């Protein structure tokens, strides 16, 4: 019985730290994904859309000419370096609000910004925010 108590004393704080690191790591991944989408929009001179739902981020692009683009309509999958166009949050980590960004060929968000994204880890009652600026698309 005392062995269980001793293990709980040492293991529980470590588990909380791991859960905290999950949300911090995911926040960095969200920021990197939005930055990547913005940079691809500039490098390839096309519109790139980022859709943020409660537990996923999806990145798509419009392969057509920028002048023919309809805001919010990016029909082509844009693969991230991970090989997918979707980033999924760890268990118990959520994002709000549900929002979409449409970066133009100059890297500016045409729709959806400015926006503040709140990333919450329910298991450790921790939240943090990311902001996407309206004119520049800068994420911080």
N, CA, C and O atoms as CSV, one atom per row, in Angstrom:
chain,resi,resn,atom,element,x,y,z
A,1,UNK,N,N,0.816,-1.185,0.000
A,1,UNK,CA,C,0.000,0.000,0.000
A,1,UNK,C,C,0.869,1.261,0.000
A,1,UNK,O,O,0.594,2.224,-0.717
A,2,UNK,N,N,1.920,1.232,0.820
A,2,UNK,CA,C,2.792,2.406,0.878
A,2,UNK,C,C,3.571,2.573,-0.426
A,2,UNK,O,O,3.939,3.690,-0.792
A,3,UNK,N,N,3.821,1.470,-1.123
A,3,UNK,CA,C,4.510,1.548,-2.406
A,3,UNK,C,C,3.672,2.325,-3.421
A,3,UNK,O,O,4.205,3.117,-4.198
A,4,UNK,N,N,2.372,2.095,-3.411
A,4,UNK,CA,C,1.477,2.817,-4.317
A,4,UNK,C,C,1.478,4.300,-3.972
A,4,UNK,O,O,1.499,5.145,-4.867
A,5,UNK,N,N,1.455,4.617,-2.705
A,5,UNK,CA,C,1.497,6.013,-2.272
A,5,UNK,C,C,2.782,6.705,-2.686
A,5,UNK,O,O,2.756,7.851,-3.135
A,6,UNK,N,N,3.884,6.030,-2.540
A,6,UNK,CA,C,5.180,6.604,-2.924
A,6,UNK,C,C,5.239,6.810,-4.434
A,6,UNK,O,O,5.714,7.844,-4.902
A,7,UNK,N,N,4.761,5.833,-5.193
A,7,UNK,CA,C,4.764,5.959,-6.656
A,7,UNK,C,C,3.865,7.111,-7.097
A,7,UNK,O,O,4.219,7.865,-8.004
A,8,UNK,N,N,2.700,7.248,-6.457
A,8,UNK,CA,C,1.787,8.336,-6.801
A,8,UNK,C,C,2.421,9.687,-6.489
A,8,UNK,O,O,2.243,10.650,-7.234
A,9,UNK,N,N,3.153,9.751,-5.397
A,9,UNK,CA,C,3.813,10.997,-4.995
A,9,UNK,C,C,4.821,11.453,-6.051
A,9,UNK,O,O,4.921,12.648,-6.329
A,10,UNK,N,N,5.553,10.535,-6.632
A,10,UNK,CA,C,6.572,10.886,-7.616
A,10,UNK,C,C,6.043,10.901,-9.050
A,10,UNK,O,O,6.501,11.708,-9.859
A,11,UNK,N,N,5.104,10.042,-9.377
A,11,UNK,CA,C,4.644,9.904,-10.764
A,11,UNK,C,C,3.628,10.966,-11.161
A,11,UNK,O,O,3.656,11.438,-12.297
A,12,UNK,N,N,2.736,11.356,-10.262
A,12,UNK,CA,C,1.677,12.302,-10.607
A,12,UNK,C,C,2.218,13.653,-11.071
A,12,UNK,O,O,1.744,14.163,-12.086
A,13,UNK,N,N,3.182,14.258,-10.383
A,13,UNK,CA,C,3.721,15.526,-10.896
A,13,UNK,C,C,4.358,15.384,-12.276
A,13,UNK,O,O,4.249,16.293,-13.098
A,14,UNK,N,N,5.008,14.280,-12.537
A,14,UNK,CA,C,5.625,14.065,-13.848
A,14,UNK,C,C,4.565,13.959,-14.937
A,14,UNK,O,O,4.751,14.476,-16.039
A,15,UNK,N,N,3.459,13.293,-14.635
A,15,UNK,CA,C,2.371,13.155,-15.591
A,15,UNK,C,C,1.786,14.521,-15.934
A,15,UNK,O,O,1.484,14.790,-17.096
A,16,UNK,N,N,1.624,15.378,-14.940
A,16,UNK,CA,C,1.118,16.726,-15.166
A,16,UNK,C,C,2.080,17.518,-16.049
A,16,UNK,O,O,1.644,18.266,-16.924
A,17,UNK,N,N,3.378,17.360,-15.827
A,17,UNK,CA,C,4.363,18.057,-16.654
A,17,UNK,C,C,4.302,17.586,-18.102
A,17,UNK,O,O,4.427,18.394,-19.023
A,18,UNK,N,N,4.113,16.306,-18.307
A,18,UNK,CA,C,4.009,15.760,-19.662
A,18,UNK,C,C,2.788,16.334,-20.362
A,18,UNK,O,O,2.864,16.719,-21.529
A,19,UNK,N,N,1.657,16.395,-19.656
A,19,UNK,CA,C,0.432,16.954,-20.243
A,19,UNK,C,C,0.628,18.430,-20.585
A,19,UNK,O,O,0.137,18.889,-21.616
A,20,UNK,N,N,1.333,19.178,-19.744
A,20,UNK,CA,C,1.629,20.582,-20.006
A,20,UNK,C,C,2.479,20.733,-21.250
A,20,UNK,O,O,2.234,21.611,-22.077
A,21,UNK,N,N,3.470,19.882,-21.381
A,21,UNK,CA,C,4.345,19.939,-22.543
A,21,UNK,C,C,3.605,19.594,-23.825
A,21,UNK,O,O,3.948,20.102,-24.893
A,22,UNK,N,N,2.596,18.739,-23.734
A,22,UNK,CA,C,1.799,18.403,-24.917
A,22,UNK,C,C,1.139,19.645,-25.485
A,22,UNK,O,O,1.204,19.880,-26.692
A,23,UNK,N,N,0.501,20.449,-24.634
A,23,UNK,CA,C,-0.188,21.631,-25.144
A,23,UNK,C,C,0.802,22.685,-25.629
A,23,UNK,O,O,0.529,23.370,-26.615
A,24,UNK,N,N,1.940,22.829,-24.964
A,24,UNK,CA,C,2.957,23.783,-25.420
A,24,UNK,C,C,3.528,23.350,-26.771
A,24,UNK,O,O,3.734,24.179,-27.657
A,25,UNK,N,N,3.778,22.066,-26.922
A,25,UNK,CA,C,4.276,21.549,-28.193
A,25,UNK,C,C,3.264,21.706,-29.308
A,25,UNK,O,O,3.624,22.015,-30.444
A,26,UNK,N,N,1.993,21.492,-28.986
A,26,UNK,CA,C,0.957,21.645,-30.007
A,26,UNK,C,C,0.802,23.108,-30.402
A,26,UNK,O,O,0.571,23.406,-31.574
A,27,UNK,N,N,0.925,24.023,-29.450
A,27,UNK,CA,C,0.863,25.456,-29.771
A,27,UNK,C,C,1.961,25.803,-30.770
A,27,UNK,O,O,1.715,26.523,-31.738
A,28,UNK,N,N,3.170,25.297,-30.543
A,28,UNK,CA,C,4.272,25.534,-31.479
A,28,UNK,C,C,3.971,24.943,-32.852
A,28,UNK,O,O,4.326,25.529,-33.875
A,29,UNK,N,N,3.318,23.789,-32.873
A,29,UNK,CA,C,2.973,23.138,-34.139
A,29,UNK,C,C,1.912,23.944,-34.890
A,29,UNK,O,O,1.978,24.061,-36.114
A,30,UNK,N,N,0.943,24.497,-34.174
A,30,UNK,CA,C,-0.085,25.336,-34.799
A,30,UNK,C,C,0.564,26.577,-35.403
A,30,UNK,O,O,0.280,26.933,-36.546
A,31,UNK,N,N,1.426,27.231,-34.648
A,31,UNK,CA,C,2.118,28.427,-35.137
A,31,UNK,C,C,2.948,28.097,-36.379
A,31,UNK,O,O,2.912,28.832,-37.366
A,32,UNK,N,N,3.684,27.009,-36.327
A,32,UNK,CA,C,4.522,26.616,-37.462
A,32,UNK,C,C,3.682,26.295,-38.696
A,32,UNK,O,O,4.082,26.610,-39.817
A,33,UNK,N,N,2.531,25.675,-38.500
A,33,UNK,CA,C,1.656,25.333,-39.626
A,33,UNK,C,C,1.110,26.586,-40.292
A,33,UNK,O,O,1.095,26.679,-41.519
A,34,UNK,N,N,0.659,27.554,-39.493
A,34,UNK,CA,C,0.135,28.804,-40.058
A,34,UNK,C,C,1.260,29.570,-40.755
A,34,UNK,O,O,1.056,30.103,-41.846
A,35,UNK,N,N,2.440,29.632,-40.142
A,35,UNK,CA,C,3.598,30.289,-40.774
A,35,UNK,C,C,3.970,29.616,-42.094
A,35,UNK,O,O,4.259,30.291,-43.082
A,36,UNK,N,N,3.961,28.290,-42.103
A,36,UNK,CA,C,4.295,27.530,-43.313
A,36,UNK,C,C,3.298,27.853,-44.431
A,36,UNK,O,O,3.696,28.072,-45.575
A,37,UNK,N,N,2.019,27.881,-44.102
A,37,UNK,CA,C,0.991,28.187,-45.102
A,37,UNK,C,C,1.209,29.582,-45.678
A,37,UNK,O,O,1.104,29.776,-46.889
A,38,UNK,N,N,1.509,30.543,-44.829
A,38,UNK,CA,C,1.753,31.911,-45.274
A,38,UNK,C,C,2.975,31.979,-46.193
A,38,UNK,O,O,2.943,32.654,-47.221
A,39,UNK,N,N,4.042,31.285,-45.824
A,39,UNK,CA,C,5.265,31.305,-46.630
A,39,UNK,C,C,5.077,30.602,-47.972
A,39,UNK,O,O,5.639,31.032,-48.980
A,40,UNK,N,N,4.300,29.539,-47.994
A,40,UNK,CA,C,4.006,28.851,-49.261
A,40,UNK,C,C,3.182,29.757,-50.169
A,40,UNK,O,O,3.391,29.777,-51.382
A,41,UNK,N,N,2.246,30.506,-49.590
A,41,UNK,CA,C,1.447,31.441,-50.387
A,41,UNK,C,C,2.350,32.449,-51.093
A,41,UNK,O,O,2.136,32.764,-52.263
A,42,UNK,N,N,3.347,32.950,-50.392
A,42,UNK,CA,C,4.278,33.922,-50.978
A,42,UNK,C,C,5.194,33.246,-51.999
A,42,UNK,O,O,5.366,33.751,-53.108
A,43,UNK,N,N,5.778,32.115,-51.631
A,43,UNK,CA,C,6.754,31.445,-52.498
A,43,UNK,C,C,6.136,30.939,-53.796
A,43,UNK,O,O,6.770,30.996,-54.849
A,44,UNK,N,N,4.907,30.445,-53.727
A,44,UNK,CA,C,4.270,29.888,-54.918
A,44,UNK,C,C,3.298,30.864,-55.577
A,44,UNK,O,O,2.658,30.534,-56.575
A,45,UNK,N,N,3.191,32.071,-55.012
A,45,UNK,CA,C,2.315,33.125,-55.558
A,45,UNK,C,C,0.897,32.617,-55.787
A,45,UNK,O,O,0.335,32.758,-56.873
A,46,UNK,N,N,0.336,32.024,-54.742
A,46,UNK,CA,C,-1.032,31.513,-54.832
A,46,UNK,C,C,-1.726,31.683,-53.492
A,46,UNK,O,O,-1.086,31.968,-52.480
A,47,UNK,N,N,-3.025,31.507,-53.494
A,47,UNK,CA,C,-3.799,31.579,-52.250
A,47,UNK,C,C,-3.696,30.255,-51.507
A,47,UNK,O,O,-3.766,29.181,-52.104
A,48,UNK,N,N,-3.530,30.354,-50.194
A,48,UNK,CA,C,-3.469,29.180,-49.327
A,48,UNK,C,C,-4.463,29.394,-48.191
A,48,UNK,O,O,-4.494,30.456,-47.569
A,49,UNK,N,N,-5.270,28.375,-47.930
A,49,UNK,CA,C,-6.288,28.450,-46.879
A,49,UNK,C,C,-5.901,27.573,-45.696
A,49,UNK,O,O,-5.399,26.462,-45.868
A,50,UNK,N,N,-6.139,28.084,-44.499
A,50,UNK,CA,C,-5.916,27.343,-43.262
A,50,UNK,C,C,-7.240,27.320,-42.520
A,50,UNK,O,O,-7.791,28.370,-42.189
A,51,UNK,N,N,-7.752,26.122,-42.259
A,51,UNK,CA,C,-9.014,25.971,-41.526
A,51,UNK,C,C,-8.723,25.373,-40.162
A,51,UNK,O,O,-8.115,24.308,-40.055
A,52,UNK,N,N,-9.160,26.063,-39.125
A,52,UNK,CA,C,-8.940,25.598,-37.758
A,52,UNK,C,C,-10.274,25.179,-37.171
A,52,UNK,O,O,-11.206,25.977,-37.074
A,53,UNK,N,N,-10.352,23.912,-36.779
A,53,UNK,CA,C,-11.530,23.365,-36.100
A,53,UNK,C,C,-11.134,23.100,-34.648
A,53,UNK,O,O,-10.036,23.468,-34.230
A,54,UNK,N,N,-12.005,22.475,-33.890
A,54,UNK,CA,C,-11.737,22.246,-32.469
A,54,UNK,C,C,-10.493,21.397,-32.228
A,54,UNK,O,O,-9.758,21.632,-31.269
A,55,UNK,N,N,-10.250,20.407,-33.097
A,55,UNK,CA,C,-9.108,19.520,-32.847
A,55,UNK,C,C,-8.216,19.302,-34.064
A,55,UNK,O,O,-7.300,18.481,-34.008
A,56,UNK,N,N,-8.461,20.016,-35.166
A,56,UNK,CA,C,-7.637,19.841,-36.367
A,56,UNK,C,C,-7.337,21.167,-37.050
A,56,UNK,O,O,-8.065,22.149,-36.903
A,57,UNK,N,N,-6.242,21.161,-37.800
A,57,UNK,CA,C,-5.893,22.266,-38.691
A,57,UNK,C,C,-5.734,21.644,-40.067
A,57,UNK,O,O,-5.016,20.656,-40.222
A,58,UNK,N,N,-6.396,22.213,-41.070
A,58,UNK,CA,C,-6.316,21.699,-42.432
A,58,UNK,C,C,-5.766,22.797,-43.336
A,58,UNK,O,O,-6.201,23.946,-43.260
A,59,UNK,N,N,-4.806,22.438,-44.194
A,59,UNK,CA,C,-4.179,23.398,-45.099
A,59,UNK,C,C,-4.470,22.977,-46.535
A,59,UNK,O,O,-4.212,21.839,-46.926
A,60,UNK,N,N,-5.015,23.917,-47.318
A,60,UNK,CA,C,-5.320,23.668,-48.726
A,60,UNK,C,C,-4.847,24.865,-49.551
A,60,UNK,O,O,-4.520,25.916,-49.000
A,61,UNK,N,N,-4.815,24.698,-50.875
A,61,UNK,CA,C,-4.373,25.800,-51.730
A,61,UNK,C,C,-5.233,25.882,-52.977
A,61,UNK,O,O,-5.966,24.955,-53.321
A,62,UNK,N,N,-5.121,27.025,-53.642
A,62,UNK,CA,C,-5.787,27.241,-54.918
A,62,UNK,C,C,-4.688,27.307,-55.971
A,62,UNK,O,O,-3.908,28.258,-56.001
A,63,UNK,N,N,-4.627,26.300,-56.833
A,63,UNK,CA,C,-3.564,26.213,-57.836
A,63,UNK,C,C,-3.765,27.185,-58.990
A,63,UNK,O,O,-2.877,27.345,-59.828
A,64,UNK,N,N,-4.922,27.834,-59.041
A,64,UNK,CA,C,-5.199,28.766,-60.125
A,64,UNK,C,C,-4.509,30.109,-59.937
A,64,UNK,O,O,-3.798,30.325,-58.955
A,65,UNK,N,N,-4.725,30.997,-60.880
A,65,UNK,CA,C,-4.148,32.335,-60.809
A,65,UNK,C,C,-4.753,33.105,-59.639
A,65,UNK,O,O,-5.949,32.985,-59.374
A,66,UNK,N,N,-3.944,33.893,-58.939
A,66,UNK,CA,C,-4.465,34.654,-57.804
A,66,UNK,C,C,-5.624,35.583,-58.156
A,66,UNK,O,O,-6.507,35.807,-57.327
A,67,UNK,N,N,-5.634,36.130,-59.379
A,67,UNK,CA,C,-6.715,37.051,-59.754
A,67,UNK,C,C,-8.049,36.330,-59.924
A,67,UNK,O,O,-9.101,36.964,-59.842
A,68,UNK,N,N,-8.028,35.033,-60.155
A,68,UNK,CA,C,-9.258,34.261,-60.339
A,68,UNK,C,C,-9.749,33.612,-59.052
A,68,UNK,O,O,-10.721,32.857,-59.077
A,69,UNK,N,N,-9.098,33.891,-57.932
A,69,UNK,CA,C,-9.412,33.223,-56.668
A,69,UNK,C,C,-10.692,33.768,-56.042
A,69,UNK,O,O,-10.937,34.975,-56.033
A,70,UNK,N,N,-11.501,32.848,-55.521
A,70,UNK,CA,C,-12.672,33.204,-54.724
A,70,UNK,C,C,-12.294,32.998,-53.268
A,70,UNK,O,O,-11.876,31.905,-52.885
A,71,UNK,N,N,-12.435,34.036,-52.451
A,71,UNK,CA,C,-12.013,33.951,-51.048
A,71,UNK,C,C,-12.623,32.753,-50.343
A,71,UNK,O,O,-13.821,32.488,-50.449
A,72,UNK,N,N,-11.770,32.035,-49.619
A,72,UNK,CA,C,-12.215,30.877,-48.855
A,72,UNK,C,C,-12.299,29.594,-49.650
A,72,UNK,O,O,-12.598,28.544,-49.081
A,73,UNK,N,N,-12.044,29.644,-50.959
A,73,UNK,CA,C,-12.153,28.454,-51.796
A,73,UNK,C,C,-10.761,27.994,-52.224
A,73,UNK,O,O,-10.161,28.562,-53.137
A,74,UNK,N,N,-10.260,26.965,-51.558
A,74,UNK,CA,C,-8.956,26.386,-51.887
A,74,UNK,C,C,-9.155,24.887,-52.078
A,74,UNK,O,O,-9.077,24.128,-51.112
A,75,UNK,N,N,-9.414,24.446,-53.321
A,75,UNK,CA,C,-9.785,23.049,-53.553
A,75,UNK,C,C,-8.642,22.031,-53.539
A,75,UNK,O,O,-8.900,20.831,-53.446
A,76,UNK,N,N,-7.390,22.477,-53.630
A,76,UNK,CA,C,-6.273,21.527,-53.729
A,76,UNK,C,C,-5.625,21.276,-52.368
A,76,UNK,O,O,-5.452,22.196,-51.568
A,77,UNK,N,N,-5.273,20.022,-52.123
A,77,UNK,CA,C,-4.568,19.660,-50.894
A,77,UNK,C,C,-3.154,20.220,-50.942
A,77,UNK,O,O,-2.469,20.084,-51.956
A,78,UNK,N,N,-2.711,20.845,-49.862
A,78,UNK,CA,C,-1.338,21.328,-49.750
A,78,UNK,C,C,-0.652,20.490,-48.682
A,78,UNK,O,O,-0.950,20.612,-47.494
A,79,UNK,N,N,0.264,19.644,-49.115
A,79,UNK,CA,C,0.932,18.757,-48.165
A,79,UNK,C,C,1.915,19.523,-47.291
A,79,UNK,O,O,2.698,20.340,-47.775
A,80,UNK,N,N,1.856,19.247,-46.016
A,80,UNK,CA,C,2.807,19.786,-45.052
A,80,UNK,C,C,4.055,18.910,-45.074
A,80,UNK,O,O,4.021,17.831,-45.667
A,81,UNK,N,N,5.145,19.326,-44.459
A,81,UNK,CA,C,6.345,18.483,-44.425
A,81,UNK,C,C,6.107,17.102,-43.816
A,81,UNK,O,O,6.875,16.174,-44.071
A,82,UNK,N,N,5.053,16.959,-43.017
A,82,UNK,CA,C,4.743,15.657,-42.410
A,82,UNK,C,C,4.143,14.678,-43.414
A,82,UNK,O,O,4.017,13.489,-43.120
A,83,UNK,N,N,3.768,15.172,-44.611
A,83,UNK,CA,C,3.190,14.302,-45.631
A,83,UNK,C,C,1.679,14.320,-45.665
A,83,UNK,O,O,1.078,13.637,-46.494
A,84,UNK,N,N,1.055,15.073,-44.800
A,84,UNK,CA,C,-0.400,15.188,-44.740
A,84,UNK,C,C,-0.753,16.670,-44.795
A,84,UNK,O,O,0.126,17.520,-44.647
A,85,UNK,N,N,-2.020,16.987,-45.007
A,85,UNK,CA,C,-2.432,18.385,-44.952
A,85,UNK,C,C,-3.259,18.672,-43.700
A,85,UNK,O,O,-3.854,19.743,-43.576
A,86,UNK,N,N,-3.294,17.710,-42.771
A,86,UNK,CA,C,-4.070,17.867,-41.537
A,86,UNK,C,C,-3.161,17.661,-40.331
A,86,UNK,O,O,-2.372,16.717,-40.288
A,87,UNK,N,N,-3.280,18.551,-39.359
A,87,UNK,CA,C,-2.588,18.419,-38.077
A,87,UNK,C,C,-3.663,18.185,-37.028
A,87,UNK,O,O,-4.621,18.953,-36.937
A,88,UNK,N,N,-3.510,17.136,-36.241
A,88,UNK,CA,C,-4.515,16.770,-35.237
A,88,UNK,C,C,-3.979,17.041,-33.839
A,88,UNK,O,O,-2.830,16.730,-33.527
A,89,UNK,N,N,-4.829,17.625,-33.006
A,89,UNK,CA,C,-4.453,17.940,-31.623
A,89,UNK,C,C,-4.350,16.673,-30.791
A,89,UNK,O,O,-5.056,15.699,-31.052
A,90,UNK,N,N,-3.470,16.677,-29.785
A,90,UNK,CA,C,-3.412,15.542,-28.855
A,90,UNK,C,C,-4.719,15.429,-28.064
A,90,UNK,O,O,-5.517,16.366,-28.031
A,91,UNK,N,N,-4.922,14.297,-27.443
A,91,UNK,CA,C,-6.109,14.086,-26.622
A,91,UNK,C,C,-6.182,15.158,-25.544
A,91,UNK,O,O,-5.166,15.504,-24.940
A,92,UNK,N,N,-7.355,15.674,-25.305
A,92,UNK,CA,C,-7.694,16.691,-24.303
A,92,UNK,C,C,-7.210,18.096,-24.659
A,92,UNK,O,O,-7.367,19.012,-23.851
A,93,UNK,N,N,-6.626,18.293,-25.844
A,93,UNK,CA,C,-6.227,19.628,-26.288
A,93,UNK,C,C,-7.208,20.075,-27.366
A,93,UNK,O,O,-7.457,19.349,-28.328
A,94,UNK,N,N,-7.768,21.283,-27.198
A,94,UNK,CA,C,-8.724,21.822,-28.163
A,94,UNK,C,C,-8.340,23.245,-28.550
A,94,UNK,O,O,-7.566,23.912,-27.863
A,95,UNK,N,N,-8.910,23.691,-29.678
A,95,UNK,CA,C,-8.697,25.057,-30.150
A,95,UNK,C,C,-10.038,25.740,-30.324
A,95,UNK,O,O,-11.034,25.095,-30.651
A,96,UNK,N,N,-10.061,27.035,-30.107
A,96,UNK,CA,C,-11.259,27.824,-30.356
A,96,UNK,C,C,-10.821,29.250,-30.687
A,96,UNK,O,O,-9.753,29.666,-30.236
A,97,UNK,N,N,-11.577,29.994,-31.432
A,97,UNK,CA,C,-12.800,29.618,-32.124
A,97,UNK,C,C,-12.486,28.866,-33.416
A,97,UNK,O,O,-11.332,28.786,-33.836
A,98,UNK,N,N,-13.520,28.321,-34.034
A,98,UNK,CA,C,-13.383,27.716,-35.360
A,98,UNK,C,C,-13.232,28.880,-36.336
A,98,UNK,O,O,-14.094,29.756,-36.405
A,99,UNK,N,N,-12.130,28.885,-37.089
A,99,UNK,CA,C,-11.844,30.016,-37.970
A,99,UNK,C,C,-11.073,29.527,-39.198
A,99,UNK,O,O,-10.415,28.488,-39.159
A,100,UNK,N,N,-11.165,30.293,-40.285
A,100,UNK,CA,C,-10.403,29.992,-41.502
A,100,UNK,C,C,-9.636,31.232,-41.930
A,100,UNK,O,O,-10.144,32.351,-41.849
A,101,UNK,N,N,-8.405,31.020,-42.389
A,101,UNK,CA,C,-7.578,32.093,-42.928
A,101,UNK,C,C,-7.351,31.809,-44.398
A,101,UNK,O,O,-7.190,30.658,-44.803
A,102,UNK,N,N,-7.339,32.856,-45.185
A,102,UNK,CA,C,-7.084,32.748,-46.611
A,102,UNK,C,C,-5.933,33.698,-46.915
A,102,UNK,O,O,-6.147,34.905,-47.031
A,103,UNK,N,N,-4.714,33.173,-47.046
A,103,UNK,CA,C,-3.550,34.015,-47.318
A,103,UNK,C,C,-3.434,34.260,-48.814
A,103,UNK,O,O,-3.543,33.328,-49.611
A,104,UNK,N,N,-3.210,35.527,-49.200
A,104,UNK,CA,C,-3.036,35.838,-50.617
A,104,UNK,C,C,-1.579,35.627,-51.033
A,104,UNK,O,O,-0.756,35.181,-50.234
A,105,UNK,N,N,-1.271,35.951,-52.287
A,105,UNK,CA,C,0.064,35.707,-52.836
A,105,UNK,C,C,1.139,36.587,-52.205
A,105,UNK,O,O,2.329,36.359,-52.426
A,106,UNK,N,N,0.741,37.578,-51.429
A,106,UNK,CA,C,1.705,38.421,-50.712
A,106,UNK,C,C,1.799,38.044,-49.237
A,106,UNK,O,O,2.487,38.715,-48.467
A,107,UNK,N,N,1.114,36.979,-48.844
A,107,UNK,CA,C,1.180,36.504,-47.467
A,107,UNK,C,C,0.250,37.206,-46.503
A,107,UNK,O,O,0.343,37.008,-45.291
A,108,UNK,N,N,-0.646,38.026,-47.028
A,108,UNK,CA,C,-1.598,38.730,-46.162
A,108,UNK,C,C,-2.872,37.920,-46.025
A,108,UNK,O,O,-3.332,37.333,-47.004
A,109,UNK,N,N,-3.449,37.873,-44.846
A,109,UNK,CA,C,-4.729,37.183,-44.711
A,109,UNK,C,C,-5.846,38.019,-45.334
A,109,UNK,O,O,-6.076,39.162,-44.938
A,110,UNK,N,N,-6.527,37.441,-46.300
A,110,UNK,CA,C,-7.630,38.122,-46.967
A,110,UNK,C,C,-8.891,37.992,-46.120
A,110,UNK,O,O,-9.702,38.916,-46.054
A,111,UNK,N,N,-9.048,36.854,-45.482
A,111,UNK,CA,C,-10.207,36.614,-44.618
A,111,UNK,C,C,-9.734,36.024,-43.295
A,111,UNK,O,O,-8.653,35.440,-43.216
A,112,UNK,N,N,-10.542,36.180,-42.269
A,112,UNK,CA,C,-10.312,35.489,-41.003
A,112,UNK,C,C,-9.392,36.155,-40.011
A,112,UNK,O,O,-9.290,35.680,-38.880
A,113,UNK,N,N,-8.716,37.229,-40.369
A,113,UNK,CA,C,-7.793,37.860,-39.416
A,113,UNK,C,C,-8.220,39.309,-39.206
A,113,UNK,O,O,-8.886,39.862,-40.082
A,114,UNK,N,N,-7.884,39.935,-38.125
A,114,UNK,CA,C,-7.086,39.391,-37.034
A,114,UNK,C,C,-7.887,38.369,-36.237
A,114,UNK,O,O,-9.110,38.459,-36.126
A,115,UNK,N,N,-7.192,37.430,-35.705
A,115,UNK,CA,C,-7.858,36.397,-34.912
A,115,UNK,C,C,-6.946,35.950,-33.789
A,115,UNK,O,O,-5.724,35.901,-33.930
A,116,UNK,N,N,-7.567,35.628,-32.679
A,116,UNK,CA,C,-6.843,35.056,-31.553
A,116,UNK,C,C,-7.338,33.638,-31.372
A,116,UNK,O,O,-8.533,33.410,-31.183
A,117,UNK,N,N,-6.428,32.689,-31.429
A,117,UNK,CA,C,-6.759,31.270,-31.286
A,117,UNK,C,C,-6.368,30.849,-29.875
A,117,UNK,O,O,-5.227,31.040,-29.457
A,118,UNK,N,N,-7.308,30.284,-29.156
A,118,UNK,CA,C,-7.041,29.802,-27.806
A,118,UNK,C,C,-6.854,28.295,-27.850
A,118,UNK,O,O,-7.707,27.568,-28.359
A,119,UNK,N,N,-5.738,27.835,-27.317
A,119,UNK,CA,C,-5.429,26.404,-27.250
A,119,UNK,C,C,-5.548,25.992,-25.793
A,119,UNK,O,O,-4.833,26.510,-24.935
A,120,UNK,N,N,-6.451,25.058,-25.514
A,120,UNK,CA,C,-6.755,24.664,-24.142
A,120,UNK,C,C,-6.460,23.191,-23.930
A,120,UNK,O,O,-6.826,22.348,-24.749
A,121,UNK,N,N,-5.796,22.890,-22.827
A,121,UNK,CA,C,-5.567,21.508,-22.412
A,121,UNK,C,C,-6.446,21.266,-21.195
A,121,UNK,O,O,-6.133,21.728,-20.098
A,122,UNK,N,N,-7.540,20.546,-21.384
A,122,UNK,CA,C,-8.517,20.327,-20.315
A,122,UNK,C,C,-7.963,19.482,-19.180
A,122,UNK,O,O,-8.404,19.627,-18.040
A,123,UNK,N,N,-7.019,18.612,-19.460
A,123,UNK,CA,C,-6.532,17.709,-18.416
A,123,UNK,C,C,-5.688,18.416,-17.361
A,123,UNK,O,O,-5.578,17.927,-16.237
A,124,UNK,N,N,-5.087,19.562,-17.702
A,124,UNK,CA,C,-4.295,20.308,-16.716
A,124,UNK,C,C,-4.801,21.737,-16.541
A,124,UNK,O,O,-4.127,22.563,-15.925
A,125,UNK,N,N,-5.990,22.032,-17.081
A,125,UNK,CA,C,-6.600,23.370,-16.979
A,125,UNK,C,C,-5.622,24.467,-17.398
A,125,UNK,O,O,-5.414,25.438,-16.671
A,126,UNK,N,N,-5.034,24.300,-18.569
A,126,UNK,CA,C,-4.047,25.250,-19.071
A,126,UNK,C,C,-4.491,25.746,-20.439
A,126,UNK,O,O,-4.954,24.964,-21.270
A,127,UNK,N,N,-4.347,27.051,-20.672
A,127,UNK,CA,C,-4.655,27.570,-22.000
A,127,UNK,C,C,-3.620,28.616,-22.392
A,127,UNK,O,O,-3.004,29.261,-21.544
A,128,UNK,N,N,-3.448,28.765,-23.698
A,128,UNK,CA,C,-2.537,29.765,-24.243
A,128,UNK,C,C,-3.143,30.283,-25.537
A,128,UNK,O,O,-4.064,29.675,-26.083
A,129,UNK,N,N,-2.632,31.397,-26.026
A,129,UNK,CA,C,-3.216,32.006,-27.216
A,129,UNK,C,C,-2.165,32.259,-28.289
A,129,UNK,O,O,-0.980,32.440,-28.008
A,130,UNK,N,N,-2.645,32.263,-29.526
A,130,UNK,CA,C,-1.870,32.678,-30.693
A,130,UNK,C,C,-2.683,33.747,-31.398
A,130,UNK,O,O,-3.909,33.658,-31.454
A,131,UNK,N,N,-2.018,34.753,-31.934
A,131,UNK,CA,C,-2.704,35.810,-32.662
A,131,UNK,C,C,-2.171,35.860,-34.087
A,131,UNK,O,O,-0.962,35.805,-34.311
A,132,UNK,N,N,-3.088,35.964,-35.051
A,132,UNK,CA,C,-2.725,36.156,-36.454
A,132,UNK,C,C,-3.085,37.595,-36.791
A,132,UNK,O,O,-4.254,37.977,-36.729
A,133,UNK,N,N,-2.087,38.393,-37.145
A,133,UNK,CA,C,-2.307,39.809,-37.430
A,133,UNK,C,C,-2.982,39.993,-38.785
A,133,UNK,O,O,-2.766,39.213,-39.713
A,134,UNK,N,N,-3.802,41.038,-38.882
A,134,UNK,CA,C,-4.630,41.255,-40.065
A,134,UNK,C,C,-3.840,41.656,-41.305
A,134,UNK,O,O,-4.045,41.065,-42.365
A,135,UNK,N,N,-2.970,42.612,-41.215
A,135,UNK,CA,C,-2.318,43.129,-42.416
A,135,UNK,C,C,-1.116,42.308,-42.853
A,135,UNK,O,O,-0.864,42.174,-44.050
A,136,UNK,N,N,-0.370,41.756,-41.904
A,136,UNK,CA,C,0.868,41.066,-42.262
A,136,UNK,C,C,0.762,39.547,-42.246
A,136,UNK,O,O,1.549,38.871,-42.910
A,137,UNK,N,N,-0.195,38.996,-41.500
A,137,UNK,CA,C,-0.291,37.551,-41.348
A,137,UNK,C,C,0.676,37.009,-40.319
A,137,UNK,O,O,0.783,35.796,-40.136
A,138,UNK,N,N,1.384,37.907,-39.642
A,138,UNK,CA,C,2.355,37.494,-38.622
A,138,UNK,C,C,1.640,36.755,-37.497
A,138,UNK,O,O,0.578,37.179,-37.041
A,139,UNK,N,N,2.231,35.645,-37.051
A,139,UNK,CA,C,1.644,34.818,-35.993
A,139,UNK,C,C,2.519,34.924,-34.758
A,139,UNK,O,O,3.732,34.724,-34.827
A,140,UNK,N,N,1.900,35.239,-33.626
A,140,UNK,CA,C,2.652,35.315,-32.362
A,140,UNK,C,C,1.783,34.909,-31.192
A,140,UNK,O,O,2.244,34.911,-30.051
